[in-house]
Amino acid sequence: MTSYINEVPPAPSHIARAHFDALLAFETDCWDTHASLQAGADDFILLDVRSPALYESGHIEGALNLPHGKMTERRMAEYPTGKTFVVYCAGPHCNGANKAACRLSALGLPVKLMIGGITGWIDEGFSLVTGKD
């Protein structure tokens, strides 16, 4: 009996590899973000794209609050060049980070989405801080 899993056969390995390599070009995860922050990496800017109220109630230490609707060419010109923007929102049930990634990439800026958002961060056991940045 064929399982539901294999009703559609898996992609050939070379196609699967290209697909998963491409995902890594668009996404990072909570663990890699946490480890990079802990190591003091300075090649990225972490943006919490939720509302200021949600940001103040709990966010990742070192993240800046910038809702996607405020990402304009003029505003983004205030940030240093040569940095990758890492965006996150509430979690898998929220598309704010996707909207932010669309805006940033439309402005020609390098961006990755932190999959899992705040929900994933908490699930990993990482802490949040409160207040303004």
Residue pairs with C-beta under 8 A, 6 or more apart in sequence:
10 16
11 19
25 112
26 101
26 112
26 113
27 112
27 113
27 114
27 115
28 86
28 112
28 113
28 114
28 115
29 114
29 115
29 116
29 120
30 114
30 115
30 116
30 120
30 121
30 123
30 124
30 126
31 124
33 46
33 60
33 86
33 114
34 121
34 124
34 126
36 44
37 46
37 60
37 61
37 62
43 82
43 83
43 84
44 83
44 84
44 85
44 86
44 112
45 64
45 79
45 80
45 83
45 84
45 85
45 86
46 60
46 62
46 63
46 64
46 86
46 88
46 114
47 63
47 64
47 65
47 66
47 85
47 86
47 87
47 88
47 100
48 55
48 59
48 60
48 63
48 64
48 65
48 66
48 88
48 89
49 65
49 66
49 67
49 68
49 87
49 88
49 89
49 96
49 97
49 99
49 100
50 59
50 65
50 67
50 89
50 90
50 94
50 96
50 118
51 67
52 65
52 67
52 132
54 90
55 63
55 65
55 132
55 133
56 130
56 131
56 132
57 130
58 118
58 128
58 129
58 130
59 65
59 118
59 128
59 129
59 130
60 88
60 118
60 121
60 126
60 128
60 129
61 127
61 128
61 129
63 88
63 133
64 133
65 132
65 133
66 75
66 100
67 96
68 87
68 96
68 99
68 100
68 102
68 103
71 100
71 103
71 104
71 107
73 107
76 104
76 107
76 109
79 85
83 110
84 110
84 111
84 112
85 100
85 104
85 109
85 110
85 111
85 112
86 111
86 112
86 113
86 114
87 97
87 100
87 101
87 104
87 111
87 112
87 113
87 114
88 97
88 113
88 114
88 116
88 117
88 118
88 121
89 95
89 96
89 97
89 100
89 117
89 118
90 96
90 117
90 118
90 119
91 116
91 117
91 118
91 119
91 120
92 115
92 116
92 117
92 119
92 120
93 119
94 117
97 113
97 114
97 117
98 113
100 111
101 111
101 112
101 113
104 110
104 111
105 111
114 120
116 123
116 124
118 128
121 128
122 128
